Amino acid sequence: MTRLRPMFGWYGSKWRLAPTYQSPRYDTIIEPFAGGAGYSLLYADRDVRLVDIDPVVVGIWEYLIRTPEAEILRLPLCAPDRSVPGLDALPQEARWLIGMWLGFSLSSPRVTMSKTIARHDRDSSRWSAETRERIARQVGRIRHWSIAQGSYEQIARDIDVTWFVDAPYEIQGKHYVHGSGRIDYCELGRRCQSLQGQVIACENHEATWLPFRYHRRMAGTTTLSGHRRTSVEVVWTSQPDDQGRLALVDTAAESGRETA
């Protein structure tokens, strides 16, 4: 099956990193911190069950799962002044979807396009005719997905599923509306270790709520002084990979928005 591109931008999305994690060993994938569902987009043909506590994330996914391609194609595009004409007349979920494409790596929607993304040289990275058409082509592939609003604490401990746990990072996850300050990471770690099936949990190297191992070094943003920040990604899995060990590959991935 062809991999799907991002349906909307999301701060901390794992779309680019998804191929570096273990492949799902079960037909069902559950993402209890759905966000942009970067991992599930790589395996869209599976039985994907998304859960998120943020009503904006839930609303966008509900809209994408149920909305016909033709309706997506009718959504308005940006005007030269970076506003979106007719935005207020759209369903709330459609406004949220467009708003997540009006800036880089957002954790909440905008109503006008940022100057930074407006200057970006790729239409595929912002709200454009190209992005709209791509999303419209893809929505038919996720009709069988489901989305529910709730906390990871409320999720049934299903057996024989792949859990992809991409919670807001304990140290760096304060940018979200429902961020790291609301999560008991010790409890989250215990739950991950008690889940049946395959569990893949992601974090930054500063986290200690699971016995994480080094996974990737990611190129980050560039400071005003020209210094390039880096982020060290770590991972914990409940089952060894096909080689019986984690792949310890050090690579600098492209920084910025995880889109086309």
Sine and cosine of phi, psi and omega as CSV:
sin_phi,cos_phi,sin_psi,cos_psi,sin_omega,cos_omega
0.00,0.00,0.60,-0.80,0.01,-1.00
-0.96,0.27,0.69,-0.72,0.02,-1.00
-0.92,0.38,0.67,-0.75,0.06,-1.00
-0.99,0.10,0.55,-0.83,0.09,-1.00
-0.99,0.14,0.24,-0.97,0.00,-1.00
-0.84,0.54,0.69,-0.73,0.06,-1.00
-0.99,0.15,-0.49,0.87,0.12,-0.99
-0.33,-0.94,0.43,-0.90,0.02,-1.00
-0.95,0.31,0.54,-0.84,-0.01,-1.00
-0.46,-0.89,0.74,-0.67,0.01,-1.00
-0.87,0.49,0.83,-0.55,0.02,-1.00
0.99,0.13,0.23,0.97,-0.01,-1.00
-0.85,0.52,0.53,-0.85,-0.01,-1.00
-0.97,-0.23,0.41,0.91,-0.06,-1.00
-0.87,0.49,-0.72,0.70,-0.01,-1.00
-0.95,0.32,-0.58,0.81,-0.04,-1.00
-0.99,0.16,-0.27,0.96,-0.13,-0.99
-0.76,0.65,-0.70,0.71,-0.03,-1.00
-0.91,0.41,-0.24,0.97,-0.03,-1.00
-1.00,0.03,-0.17,0.99,0.04,-1.00
-1.00,0.01,0.24,-0.97,0.07,-1.00
-0.80,0.60,0.60,-0.80,0.13,-0.99
-0.96,0.29,0.48,-0.87,0.02,-1.00
-0.91,0.41,0.70,-0.71,0.00,-1.00
-0.99,-0.13,-0.01,1.00,-0.01,-1.00
-0.77,-0.64,0.29,-0.96,-0.03,-1.00
-0.96,0.27,-0.33,0.94,-0.03,-1.00
-0.94,-0.33,0.76,-0.65,0.10,-1.00
-0.91,-0.41,0.75,-0.66,0.08,-1.00
-0.87,-0.49,0.83,-0.56,0.12,-0.99
-0.93,-0.36,0.98,-0.20,-0.05,-1.00
-0.97,0.26,-0.18,0.98,0.14,-0.99
-0.81,-0.59,0.97,0.23,-0.28,-0.96
-0.88,0.48,-0.80,0.60,-0.08,-1.00
0.79,0.61,-0.75,-0.66,0.02,-1.00
-0.99,0.11,0.02,1.00,0.06,-1.00
0.81,0.59,0.69,0.72,-0.06,-1.00
-0.87,0.50,-0.57,0.82,0.02,-1.00
-0.95,0.33,-0.72,0.69,-0.05,-1.00
-0.91,0.41,-0.49,0.87,0.03,-1.00
-0.89,0.46,-0.37,0.93,0.05,-1.00
-0.98,0.20,-0.36,0.93,-0.06,-1.00
-0.77,-0.64,0.77,0.64,-0.17,-0.99
-0.89,0.45,-0.36,0.93,-0.01,-1.00
-0.97,0.23,-0.21,0.98,0.01,-1.00
-0.96,0.27,0.16,-0.99,0.12,-0.99
-0.98,0.20,0.99,-0.13,-0.10,-0.99
-0.99,-0.14,0.80,-0.60,0.03,-1.00
-0.84,-0.54,0.93,-0.36,-0.02,-1.00
-0.99,-0.17,0.58,-0.81,0.06,-1.00
-0.67,-0.75,0.67,-0.74,0.07,-1.00
-0.43,-0.90,0.54,-0.84,0.01,-1.00
-0.99,0.11,-0.30,0.95,-0.06,-1.00
-0.99,0.13,0.88,-0.48,-0.02,-1.00
-0.90,0.45,-0.43,0.90,0.05,-1.00
-0.92,0.39,-0.74,0.67,0.04,-1.00
-0.86,0.51,-0.72,0.70,0.00,-1.00
-0.88,0.47,-0.70,0.72,-0.01,-1.00
-0.89,0.45,-0.66,0.76,0.02,-1.00
-0.89,0.45,-0.72,0.70,-0.01,-1.00
-0.92,0.40,-0.62,0.78,0.06,-1.00
-0.86,0.51,-0.68,0.73,0.01,-1.00
-0.89,0.45,-0.72,0.69,-0.02,-1.00
-0.91,0.42,-0.63,0.78,-0.04,-1.00
-0.92,0.38,-0.58,0.81,-0.13,-0.99
-0.98,-0.19,-0.29,0.96,-0.20,-0.98
-1.00,0.08,0.75,-0.66,0.03,-1.00
-0.90,0.43,0.44,-0.90,0.01,-1.00
-0.83,0.56,-0.67,0.75,-0.05,-1.00
-0.89,0.46,-0.57,0.82,0.01,-1.00
-0.94,0.34,-0.62,0.78,0.07,-1.00
-0.86,0.51,-0.67,0.74,-0.05,-1.00
-0.93,0.37,-0.28,0.96,0.03,-1.00
-1.00,0.00,-0.08,1.00,-0.01,-1.00
-0.90,0.44,0.65,-0.76,-0.06,-1.00
-0.95,0.33,0.46,-0.89,0.04,-1.00
-0.98,-0.21,0.11,-0.99,-0.05,-1.00
-0.97,0.25,0.57,-0.82,0.11,-0.99
-1.00,0.05,0.20,-0.98,0.02,-1.00
-0.84,0.55,-0.45,0.89,0.00,-1.00
-0.99,0.10,0.17,0.99,0.06,-1.00
0.97,0.25,0.11,0.99,0.11,-0.99
-1.00,0.01,0.18,-0.98,0.03,-1.00
-0.89,-0.46,0.98,-0.21,-0.02,-1.00
-0.86,0.50,0.71,-0.71,0.03,-1.00
0.98,0.18,0.15,0.99,-0.03,-1.00
-0.86,0.51,-0.66,0.75,-0.06,-1.00
-0.91,0.41,-0.36,0.93,-0.03,-1.00
-1.00,0.08,-0.12,0.99,-0.04,-1.00
-0.99,0.11,0.36,-0.93,0.17,-0.99
-0.84,0.55,0.52,-0.85,-0.05,-1.00
-0.81,0.59,-0.67,0.75,-0.05,-1.00
-0.91,0.42,-0.58,0.81,0.05,-1.00
-0.93,0.38,-0.61,0.79,0.05,-1.00
-0.89,0.45,-0.65,0.76,0.04,-1.00
-0.89,0.45,-0.69,0.72,0.00,-1.00
-0.85,0.53,-0.78,0.62,0.01,-1.00
-0.88,0.47,-0.68,0.73,-0.05,-1.00
-0.86,0.50,-0.48,0.88,0.01,-1.00
-0.97,0.24,-0.18,0.98,0.06,-1.00
-0.98,-0.19,0.13,0.99,-0.08,-1.00
-0.99,-0.16,0.21,0.98,0.04,-1.00
-0.29,-0.96,0.07,-1.00,0.01,-1.00
-1.00,-0.03,0.71,-0.70,0.18,-0.98
0.72,0.70,0.84,0.54,-0.06,-1.00
-1.00,0.10,0.38,-0.92,0.17,-0.99
-0.89,-0.45,0.02,1.00,0.11,-0.99
-0.39,-0.92,0.45,-0.89,-0.11,-0.99
-0.95,0.31,0.46,-0.89,0.16,-0.99
-0.97,-0.23,0.18,-0.98,0.08,-1.00
-0.92,-0.39,-0.26,0.96,0.13,-0.99
-0.74,-0.67,0.43,-0.90,-0.02,-1.00
-0.96,0.27,0.72,-0.69,0.02,-1.00
-0.92,0.39,0.45,-0.89,0.03,-1.00
-0.88,0.47,-0.58,0.82,-0.04,-1.00
-0.90,0.44,-0.75,0.66,-0.04,-1.00
-0.97,0.26,-0.45,0.89,0.05,-1.00
-0.90,0.44,-0.48,0.88,0.01,-1.00
-1.00,0.08,-0.11,0.99,-0.04,-1.00
-0.91,0.41,0.62,-0.78,-0.12,-0.99
-1.00,0.06,0.05,1.00,0.01,-1.00
-0.89,-0.46,0.88,-0.47,0.05,-1.00
-0.89,0.46,-0.45,0.90,-0.03,-1.00
-0.93,0.36,-0.21,0.98,-0.04,-1.00
-0.99,-0.16,0.01,1.00,-0.01,-1.00
-0.62,-0.78,0.05,-1.00,0.02,-1.00
-0.95,0.30,0.91,-0.42,-0.09,-1.00
-0.45,-0.89,0.13,-0.99,0.07,-1.00
-0.87,0.50,-0.62,0.79,0.01,-1.00
-0.89,0.46,-0.71,0.70,0.01,-1.00
-0.91,0.42,-0.71,0.70,0.00,-1.00
-0.86,0.52,-0.70,0.71,-0.02,-1.00
-0.92,0.39,-0.61,0.79,0.01,-1.00
-0.91,0.42,-0.70,0.71,0.03,-1.00
-0.88,0.47,-0.68,0.73,0.00,-1.00
-0.87,0.50,-0.63,0.77,0.02,-1.00
-0.92,0.40,-0.47,0.88,-0.14,-0.99
-1.00,-0.02,-0.40,0.92,-0.15,-0.99
-0.88,0.48,-0.48,0.88,0.04,-1.00
-0.90,0.43,-0.35,0.94,-0.03,-1.00
-0.99,0.13,-0.18,0.98,-0.05,-1.00
-0.88,-0.48,0.32,0.95,-0.01,-1.00
-0.87,0.49,-0.49,0.87,-0.04,-1.00
-1.00,0.06,-0.10,1.00,0.04,-1.00
-0.95,0.32,0.31,-0.95,0.12,-0.99
-0.74,-0.68,0.43,-0.90,0.03,-1.00
-0.68,-0.73,0.68,-0.73,0.02,-1.00
-0.69,-0.73,0.55,-0.83,0.06,-1.00
-1.00,-0.03,0.76,-0.65,0.02,-1.00
0.19,-0.98,0.10,-0.99,0.01,-1.00
-1.00,-0.06,0.41,-0.91,0.08,-1.00
-0.84,0.54,-0.44,0.90,-0.03,-1.00
-0.93,0.36,-0.33,0.94,-0.06,-1.00
-0.99,-0.12,-0.02,1.00,-0.10,-0.99
-0.99,0.14,0.74,-0.67,0.06,-1.00
-0.90,0.44,0.58,-0.82,-0.06,-1.00
-1.00,0.05,0.96,0.29,-0.03,-1.00
-0.88,0.48,0.50,-0.87,0.06,-1.00
-0.99,-0.16,0.46,-0.89,0.06,-1.00
0.87,0.50,0.76,0.66,0.11,-0.99
-0.72,-0.70,0.31,-0.95,0.13,-0.99
-0.98,-0.19,0.86,-0.52,0.05,-1.00
-0.99,-0.15,0.83,-0.55,0.12,-0.99
-0.93,-0.36,0.96,-0.29,-0.14,-0.99
-0.97,-0.24,0.98,-0.18,0.01,-1.00
-0.88,-0.47,0.93,0.36,-0.01,-1.00
-0.95,0.32,0.37,-0.93,0.18,-0.98
-0.79,0.62,0.74,-0.67,-0.07,-1.00
-0.87,0.49,0.64,-0.77,-0.11,-0.99
-0.84,0.54,-0.67,0.74,-0.05,-1.00
-1.00,-0.04,-0.66,0.75,-0.14,-0.99
-0.98,-0.22,0.05,1.00,-0.12,-0.99
-1.00,-0.05,0.59,0.81,-0.03,-1.00
-1.00,-0.04,-0.01,1.00,-0.07,-1.00
-0.99,0.13,-0.26,0.96,-0.06,-1.00
-0.99,0.13,0.44,-0.90,0.11,-0.99
-0.87,0.50,-0.67,0.74,0.08,-1.00
-0.93,-0.36,0.98,0.18,-0.18,-0.98
-0.99,-0.11,-0.31,-0.95,-0.13,-0.99
-0.90,0.43,-0.40,0.92,-0.02,-1.00
-0.91,0.42,-0.25,0.97,-0.03,-1.00
-0.98,-0.20,0.08,1.00,-0.10,-0.99
-0.93,-0.37,0.73,-0.68,0.14,-0.99
-1.00,0.01,0.99,-0.14,-0.13,-0.99
-0.94,0.33,-0.50,0.87,0.08,-1.00
-0.89,0.45,-0.69,0.73,0.04,-1.00
-0.92,0.39,-0.65,0.76,0.03,-1.00
-0.87,0.49,-0.67,0.74,0.04,-1.00
-0.88,0.47,-0.67,0.74,0.02,-1.00
-0.89,0.45,-0.65,0.76,-0.01,-1.00
-0.91,0.41,-0.66,0.75,0.03,-1.00
-0.86,0.51,-0.66,0.76,-0.03,-1.00
-0.96,0.27,-0.31,0.95,-0.01,-1.00
-0.99,-0.12,-0.17,0.99,-0.02,-1.00
-0.93,0.36,0.58,-0.81,0.08,-1.00
-1.00,0.09,0.32,-0.95,0.02,-1.00
1.00,0.06,-0.50,-0.87,-0.06,-1.00
-0.97,-0.25,0.80,-0.59,0.00,-1.00
-0.86,-0.50,0.78,-0.63,0.07,-1.00
-0.84,-0.55,0.89,-0.45,-0.03,-1.00
-0.87,-0.49,0.72,-0.69,-0.07,-1.00
-0.94,-0.34,0.49,-0.87,0.08,-1.00
-0.28,-0.96,0.02,-1.00,0.16,-0.99
-1.00,-0.06,0.39,-0.92,-0.14,-0.99
-0.89,0.45,-0.27,0.96,0.00,-1.00
-0.98,0.22,-0.23,0.97,-0.10,-1.00
-0.98,0.18,0.53,-0.84,-0.03,-1.00
-0.75,-0.66,0.16,0.99,-0.09,-1.00
-0.97,0.23,-0.10,0.99,0.18,-0.98
-0.62,-0.79,0.34,-0.94,0.06,-1.00
-0.98,0.22,0.95,0.31,-0.07,-1.00
-0.93,0.37,0.42,-0.91,0.11,-0.99
-0.82,-0.58,0.46,-0.89,0.01,-1.00
-0.82,0.57,0.66,-0.76,-0.01,-1.00
-0.81,-0.58,-0.84,0.55,-0.04,-1.00
-0.47,-0.88,0.48,-0.88,0.19,-0.98
-0.97,-0.25,0.85,-0.52,-0.08,-1.00
-0.95,-0.31,0.69,-0.72,0.13,-0.99
-0.95,0.32,0.72,-0.69,-0.03,-1.00
-0.95,-0.32,-0.49,-0.87,-0.04,-1.00
-0.98,0.19,0.30,-0.95,0.05,-1.00
-0.98,-0.22,0.76,-0.65,-0.02,-1.00
-0.97,0.23,0.16,-0.99,0.02,-1.00
-0.88,0.48,-0.45,0.89,0.02,-1.00
-0.99,0.14,-0.04,1.00,0.01,-1.00
1.00,-0.03,0.05,1.00,0.00,-1.00
-0.98,0.18,0.74,-0.67,-0.01,-1.00
-1.00,-0.04,0.90,-0.44,0.05,-1.00
-0.96,0.29,0.47,-0.88,0.11,-0.99
-0.79,-0.62,0.41,-0.91,0.02,-1.00
-0.79,-0.61,0.74,-0.67,0.03,-1.00
-0.99,-0.15,0.91,-0.41,0.00,-1.00
-1.00,0.01,0.66,-0.75,0.05,-1.00
-0.82,-0.57,0.26,-0.97,-0.05,-1.00
-0.53,-0.85,0.50,-0.86,0.16,-0.99
-0.79,-0.62,0.69,-0.72,0.05,-1.00
-0.78,-0.63,0.55,-0.84,0.00,-1.00
-0.99,0.13,-0.29,0.96,0.00,-1.00
-0.77,-0.64,0.60,-0.80,0.04,-1.00
-0.92,0.39,0.38,-0.92,0.04,-1.00
-0.97,0.26,-0.06,-1.00,-0.11,-0.99
-0.90,0.44,-0.37,0.93,0.03,-1.00
-0.99,-0.13,0.05,1.00,0.02,-1.00
0.98,0.18,0.21,0.98,0.01,-1.00
-0.43,-0.90,0.27,-0.96,0.10,-1.00
-0.99,0.16,0.58,-0.82,0.05,-1.00
-0.98,0.21,0.91,-0.42,-0.06,-1.00
-0.99,-0.15,0.95,0.31,-0.04,-1.00
-0.97,-0.24,0.79,-0.61,0.00,-1.00
-0.99,-0.16,0.92,-0.40,-0.02,-1.00
-0.65,-0.76,0.54,-0.84,0.07,-1.00
-0.98,-0.17,0.96,-0.29,0.00,-1.00
-0.99,0.12,0.30,-0.95,0.01,-1.00
-0.87,0.49,0.70,-0.71,0.01,-1.00
-0.99,0.12,0.19,-0.98,0.09,-1.00
1.00,-0.05,-0.29,-0.96,-0.12,-0.99
-0.89,0.45,0.68,-0.73,-0.06,-1.00
-1.00,-0.02,0.96,0.27,0.00,-1.00
-0.82,-0.57,-0.43,-0.90,-0.15,-0.99
-0.84,0.55,0.00,0.00,0.00,0.00
